[in-house]
Amino acid sequence: MIYGNIIQDGHTNNSMFGTEDSVHLYNPTHTPRLLRKEFLNLGIEINTPDINAKKIIRFELHVEGRPLEKNNLPKYLIASENPYINKLNMSPDYYSNFQKVFTWNKAFFDLPNVTPIFVPNEIKWEPSPEFKDRSIFSCLINANKAFKEPLERDLYQERISTIRWYEDNAPELFHLYGMGWHKPPPAFTTTDKILRRIGRLRSQLSSFKPFPSYKGEVKKKSEILGNCKFSFCYENVRDLPNYITEKIFDSLLAGCVPIYWGANNVKEHIPSSCFIDRRDFKNIDELHDYLCSITEHQHQTYQDNIKRFLESDQASKFDSKTFSKIISTEIHNNLMTRKTS
């Protein structure tokens, strides 16, 4: 058996392979468990370093850019996180430390050690409620976050704009879910911090709600999305080619029609007939009018298109099975090549 260390900030005792993620609340663990299984099929066992403490280690697999310890072990990197959040994920110099880098980021596809992947999802179509059986018109499921510095591509602020529009104009047609919305938005300037503190005190001392549309946290997104007609699926930044995360897939898999804003090449990978492109509308007013005009038949057409896509080969590149197979096979082959050279 070949042993490798899998290293991800916050994880010890193989916690990323548990049925629930003890570090990132409500984060699915299907993909890491499948990845470990694929490695085992090739005679390789990956564990967190504490589990591997007394074993002979052949390699390190790092999940997201992080500081590296100096040693002679071959290193591999899975770089899925937005590079505006994890700055190491946008550094060619950092990538040079690895035998292989697995990333969706097209900016690095010309590097000799980069293998393209997509952010993985558990692609599994199951029948879902029809239009008439979905009691929630629209929703947004995200954590209450923000970038510390102004960013031209920022979509955190677009989420806030959408939330506020519905709270002001059609509160009965919008539900907000996720972590942290019982508090005001994050603040980083002195003035904003003061205003946030005032809002926080008001919510603690009275019935004031920073976001009146907030309905609470969600442990299983499918339970909410399966009851929604439409969901706002905004990435944290726009116009990053191939940066297509679980946000749109959570909605697709629940038969909920996504309103997507993010990767500028999304239509190269997901048929436009499966989602509503937020870029096609000049403002929320125009978008909302369109949503209200969609008939039960039109909604069913979206659902039929979604089903065809998820059951097609086109969706397989987003599947955790593909992700796990690519990474385990590439690392196995690289290790064998190094062994014989």
C-alpha positions in Angstrom: 0.0 0.0 0.0 1.2 3.5 -0.9 0.4 6.2 1.7 -0.1 9.9 1.1 -1.0 12.8 3.3 -4.0 14.9 2.3 -3.7 18.3 3.9 -6.6 20.8 4.2 -6.7 23.6 6.8 -8.6 22.7 9.9 -8.9 19.0 9.2 -7.3 16.2 11.4 -8.2 12.6 12.2 -9.5 12.1 8.6 -12.4 14.5 9.4 -13.0 15.4 5.7 -14.0 11.8 5.1 -16.8 11.7 7.7 -20.4 11.8 6.9 -20.5 15.4 8.0 -17.8 18.1 7.7 -16.8 19.2 11.2 -14.9 22.2 9.8 -17.2 23.7 7.2 -20.7 23.5 8.6 -23.2 21.7 6.2 -20.5 21.1 3.6 -21.1 17.8 1.7 -18.4 15.2 2.1 -19.4 13.0 -0.8 -16.5 14.1 -3.0 -13.6 13.6 -0.5 -15.0 10.2 0.4 -15.2 9.2 -3.2 -11.7 10.6 -3.9 -10.3 8.4 -1.1 -12.1 5.4 -2.5 -10.7 5.9 -6.0 -7.2 6.1 -4.5 -7.7 2.9 -2.6 -8.8 1.2 -5.8 -5.3 2.1 -7.1 -3.5 0.8 -4.0 -3.1 4.2 -2.5 -4.4 5.3 0.9 -4.7 9.0 1.7 -5.1 10.2 5.3 -4.6 13.4 7.3 -0.9 13.6 8.5 -1.8 12.6 12.1 -3.3 9.3 10.9 -0.2 8.7 8.8 2.3 9.6 11.5 3.9 6.2 11.7 3.7 5.3 8.0 6.2 5.9 5.2 4.7 8.7 3.2 5.1 9.0 -0.6 3.4 12.2 -1.4 1.3 15.2 -0.2 -2.0 16.2 -1.6 -2.9 19.8 -0.7 -6.5 21.0 -0.8 -6.4 24.7 -1.8 -3.3 26.9 -1.7 -1.7 27.0 1.7 1.9 27.5 3.2 4.1 24.6 2.5 6.6 22.8 4.7 10.0 22.1 3.3 10.5 18.4 2.6 11.4 16.2 -0.4 8.0 14.7 -0.9 6.3 15.2 -4.3 3.4 17.6 -3.8 0.0 17.9 -5.6 -2.6 20.6 -5.4 -6.3 20.8 -5.8 -7.1 24.5 -6.5 -10.8 24.9 -6.5 -11.3 28.0 -4.5 -11.9 31.4 -6.0 -8.4 33.0 -6.5 -9.7 36.3 -5.2 -10.4 34.5 -1.9 -7.3 32.2 -1.9 -4.6 34.4 -3.4 -2.1 31.4 -3.7 -4.5 29.9 -6.2 -3.6 32.6 -8.7 0.2 32.3 -8.4 2.2 30.6 -11.1 5.2 30.7 -8.8 3.3 28.8 -6.1 2.1 26.3 -8.7 5.7 25.5 -9.5 6.1 23.7 -6.2 3.8 20.9 -7.3 4.1 17.9 -9.6 0.5 18.4 -10.6 -2.0 21.1 -10.1 -5.7 20.4 -10.6 -7.8 23.5 -11.3 -10.7 24.9 -13.4 -8.8 28.1 -14.0 -8.1 28.5 -17.7 -5.5 31.2 -17.0 -3.1 28.4 -16.0 -3.9 25.7 -18.6 -0.7 26.4 -20.5 1.4 25.4 -17.5 3.0 21.9 -18.0 1.9 20.7 -14.6 -1.7 21.8 -14.7 -4.6 19.4 -15.3 -8.1 20.9 -15.9 -10.9 19.9 -13.6 -14.3 21.4 -12.7 -15.7 22.1 -9.2 -17.3 18.7 -8.4 -20.9 17.8 -7.6 -22.8 14.7 -6.8 -24.7 14.5 -10.1 -27.8 12.4 -9.5 -31.1 13.3 -11.0 -34.2 12.4 -9.0 -37.9 13.4 -9.7 -38.8 16.7 -8.1 -42.0 18.6 -7.5 -43.7 20.4 -10.3 -44.4 24.2 -10.5 -47.8 24.0 -8.8 -46.3 22.0 -5.9 -43.6 24.6 -5.1 -44.9 27.1 -2.5 -41.9 29.5 -2.5 -41.6 31.8 -5.5 -37.9 32.5 -5.2 -35.0 32.2 -2.8 -31.3 32.8 -2.2 -29.2 30.4 -0.2 -25.7 31.8 0.8 -23.7 32.9 3.8 -23.5 36.6 4.7 -20.1 37.4 3.4 -18.2 40.3 1.7 -14.8 41.1 0.2 -12.6 43.2 2.5 -11.5 45.4 -0.5 -13.6 46.8 -3.4 -13.6 44.4 -6.3 -15.0 45.2 -9.8 -16.2 41.6 -10.2 -17.9 41.5 -6.8 -21.2 39.6 -6.7 -21.5 39.6 -2.9 -22.9 43.1 -3.3 -25.2 42.0 -6.1 -26.7 39.4 -3.7 -27.4 42.2 -1.2 -29.0 44.3 -3.9 -31.3 41.5 -4.9 -32.2 40.8 -1.3 -33.0 44.5 -0.7 -35.0 44.8 -3.9 -37.3 42.0 -2.9 -37.6 43.1 0.7 -38.7 46.5 -0.6 -40.9 45.5 -3.6 -42.1 41.9 -3.3 -41.3 40.5 0.2 -43.9 37.7 -0.2 -42.1 36.3 -3.2 -38.6 35.9 -1.8 -37.0 33.8 1.0 -33.4 34.3 2.3 -31.5 31.4 3.8 -28.0 30.7 5.0 -25.5 31.5 7.8 -25.1 35.0 9.3 -28.1 36.9 7.9 -29.4 37.6 11.4 -26.5 40.1 11.5 -25.8 43.1 9.3 -23.4 42.7 6.3 -19.7 42.4 7.2 -18.0 45.7 7.6 -14.3 46.7 7.1 -14.2 50.5 7.2 -14.5 52.4 10.5 -17.8 54.0 9.6 -19.3 50.7 8.3 -18.1 48.9 11.5 -19.9 51.5 13.7 -23.1 51.1 11.6 -22.9 47.3 11.8 -22.4 47.4 15.5 -25.5 49.7 15.9 -27.5 47.3 13.7 -26.2 44.3 15.8 -27.3 46.0 19.0 -30.7 46.7 17.6 -31.2 43.1 16.6 -30.1 41.9 20.1 -32.2 44.4 22.0 -35.3 44.5 19.9 -37.2 42.7 17.2 -35.2 44.5 14.5 -34.1 42.1 11.7 -31.1 43.3 9.5 -32.6 41.2 6.7 -36.4 40.8 7.1 -36.5 38.1 4.4 -34.2 35.9 6.4 -35.8 32.5 7.2 -32.8 30.8 8.9 -29.9 28.4 8.2 -30.3 25.3 6.0 -28.7 22.0 6.7 -30.0 20.3 3.5 -30.4 22.7 0.6 -32.5 20.3 -1.5 -35.3 20.6 1.1 -35.7 24.3 0.4 -34.8 24.3 -3.3 -37.2 21.5 -3.9 -40.0 23.8 -2.7 -38.8 26.8 -4.8 -39.7 27.8 -8.3 -36.6 29.9 -8.8 -33.3 30.5 -7.0 -30.7 33.2 -7.3 -27.4 31.5 -7.9 -24.7 34.2 -7.9 -21.1 33.2 -7.6 -19.0 35.4 -5.3 -17.4 37.0 -8.4 -18.4 37.3 -12.0 -16.6 36.7 -15.3 -14.2 34.0 -14.2 -14.2 31.5 -17.1 -15.0 27.9 -15.9 -15.6 29.1 -12.3 -19.0 27.2 -12.0 -19.6 26.1 -8.5 -22.2 24.0 -6.6 -24.5 27.0 -6.4 -26.2 26.4 -9.8 -26.0 22.6 -9.5 -27.7 22.6 -6.1 -30.6 24.3 -7.8 -30.6 22.1 -11.0 -30.5 18.9 -9.0 -33.6 20.0 -7.1 -35.5 20.9 -10.3 -35.5 24.6 -9.3 -34.8 27.0 -12.1 -31.6 28.8 -11.4 -31.0 32.5 -12.0 -27.3 32.4 -12.6 -24.6 35.1 -12.6 -20.9 34.1 -12.5 -18.7 32.4 -15.1 -18.9 34.4 -18.4 -18.6 31.1 -20.4 -21.2 29.2 -18.5 -23.2 28.6 -21.7 -20.3 26.6 -23.1 -20.8 24.1 -20.3 -24.5 24.2 -19.3 -27.2 24.7 -21.9 -28.9 28.1 -21.7 -32.2 26.3 -21.8 -31.6 25.1 -18.3 -31.2 28.4 -16.5 -32.0 32.1 -16.5 -29.0 34.3 -17.3 -29.0 37.3 -15.0 -26.9 39.2 -17.5 -29.8 39.2 -19.9 -31.6 41.7 -17.8 -30.7 45.3 -17.1 -32.0 45.3 -13.5 -34.0 43.3 -10.9 -37.3 45.0 -12.0 -36.9 43.6 -15.5 -35.8 40.2 -14.3 -38.7 40.0 -11.8 -41.2 40.9 -14.5 -39.9 38.0 -16.5 -40.1 35.5 -13.6 -43.7 36.5 -13.0 -44.5 35.9 -16.7 -43.3 32.3 -16.7 -46.1 29.8 -17.0 -46.4 26.4 -15.5 -45.7 24.9 -18.9 -42.6 27.1 -19.4 -41.3 26.1 -16.0 -41.9 22.4 -16.9 -39.9 23.0 -20.1 -37.0 24.3 -18.0 -37.2 21.2 -15.7 -37.3 18.9 -18.8 -34.2 20.5 -20.2 -32.4 20.3 -16.8 -33.2 16.6 -16.6 -31.8 16.0 -20.1 -28.6 17.9 -19.2 -28.0 16.1 -15.9 -28.4 12.7 -17.5 -26.1 13.6 -20.5 -22.4 13.2 -21.0 -22.1 17.0 -21.0 -22.8 17.0 -17.2 -20.3 14.3 -16.4 -17.3 16.7 -16.3 -18.9 18.3 -13.2 -19.4 14.9 -11.5 -17.5 14.0 -8.4 -16.8 10.6 -10.0 -14.9 12.3 -12.9 -13.1 14.7 -10.5 -12.0 11.8 -8.3 -11.0 9.6 -11.2 -8.8 12.3 -12.9 -7.0 13.2 -9.7 -6.3 9.7 -8.4 -5.2 8.4 -11.8 -2.9 11.3 -12.6 -1.2 11.1 -9.2 -0.9 7.3 -9.4 0.7 7.6 -12.9 3.0 10.3 -11.8 4.2 8.4 -8.8 4.8 5.3 -10.9 6.7 7.4 -13.4 8.9 8.8 -10.7 9.5 5.4 -9.2 10.8 4.0 -12.5 12.9 7.0 -13.5 
